[in-house]
Amino acid sequence: MSLIVREITAADVENVVATEAACFHQPWNRAAVESAISGFGFCGLVAEEDGVFCGYLLGLCIFETAEVCRIAVRQTCRGRGVGGRILNCFLETAKQRNAEQVFLEVRVSNASAISLYKSRGFEISRIREKYYENVEDAFEMLKRL
């Protein structure tokens, strides 16, 4: 099987919206995804395996700072390194766009995501209390490039 990571296009919106709904408690709707894709500094990537949509990353690269806004892998594609590959490609893109650091927020209960981010050099920079639905805390994580 062949996994490729490429830039997101408008044709990917339907798959992103469906994956959002399957993966997140508070998914972004179509309007939010379309707005992100057309926004200033947007950087979005899609992973496909043999032409099948596996996951995506929606991010920003603005001046010296990049942000991972959303990253998700479809349930049927998990456990094969898809998220890591997408994240690696985003980090490389951020460097190419002259970012000096990348940050993100992640639920404190999301051990698999935290492990992925730490394996790529992210460190917890602070705790954001009651960040998710005014209930669950988030770790803000930072990686210097």
Residue pairs with C-beta under 8 A, 6 or more apart in sequence:
1 49
1 50
2 49
2 50
3 47
3 48
3 49
3 54
3 80
3 81
3 82
3 85
4 47
4 48
4 49
5 45
5 46
5 47
5 85
5 86
5 89
6 45
6 46
6 48
7 44
7 45
7 46
8 16
8 37
8 44
8 45
8 46
8 56
8 58
9 46
10 34
10 37
12 46
12 53
12 56
13 30
13 33
13 34
13 37
15 46
15 53
15 56
16 33
16 46
16 56
16 58
17 27
17 28
17 29
17 30
17 33
19 53
19 55
19 56
19 72
19 73
19 74
20 27
20 28
20 29
20 33
20 70
20 72
21 27
22 74
22 75
23 72
23 73
23 74
23 75
24 70
24 72
25 132
25 133
26 132
26 133
28 36
28 70
33 58
36 42
36 44
36 58
36 69
37 44
37 58
39 60
40 62
41 60
41 61
41 62
42 58
42 59
42 60
43 59
43 60
43 61
43 66
43 90
43 93
43 94
43 97
44 56
44 57
44 58
44 59
45 56
45 57
45 59
45 86
45 89
45 90
45 93
46 53
46 55
46 56
47 53
47 54
47 55
47 56
47 73
47 77
47 82
47 85
47 86
48 54
49 77
49 80
49 82
52 77
53 74
54 73
54 74
54 77
54 82
55 71
55 72
55 73
55 74
55 77
55 82
55 83
55 86
56 70
56 71
56 72
56 86
57 68
57 70
57 71
57 86
57 87
57 89
57 90
58 69
58 70
58 71
59 66
59 67
59 68
59 69
59 90
59 94
60 66
60 67
60 69
61 93
61 94
61 97
61 99
63 98
63 99
64 98
64 99
64 100
64 101
65 99
65 100
65 101
65 102
65 103
66 90
66 94
66 97
66 99
66 101
66 102
66 103
66 145
67 102
67 103
67 104
68 87
68 90
68 102
68 103
68 104
69 104
71 83
71 86
71 87
71 113
73 82
73 83
73 86
83 113
83 116
84 116
84 119
84 120
87 116
87 117
87 120
88 120
90 102
91 102
91 120
91 143
91 145
94 102
94 145
95 145
99 145
100 144
100 145
101 142
101 143
101 144
101 145
102 122
102 142
102 143
102 145
103 125
103 140
103 141
103 142
103 143
104 117
104 122
104 140
104 141
105 128
105 131
105 138
105 139
105 140
105 141
106 113
106 114
106 117
106 138
106 139
106 141
107 113
107 132
107 136
107 137
107 138
108 114
108 127
108 136
108 137
108 138
108 139
109 136
114 139
114 141
117 141
117 143
120 143
121 143
122 141
122 142
122 143
123 141
123 142
123 143
124 139
124 140
124 141
125 140
125 141
125 142
126 139
126 140
127 137
127 138
127 139
127 140
128 137
128 138
128 139
128 140
129 137
130 136
130 137
131 137
131 138
132 138
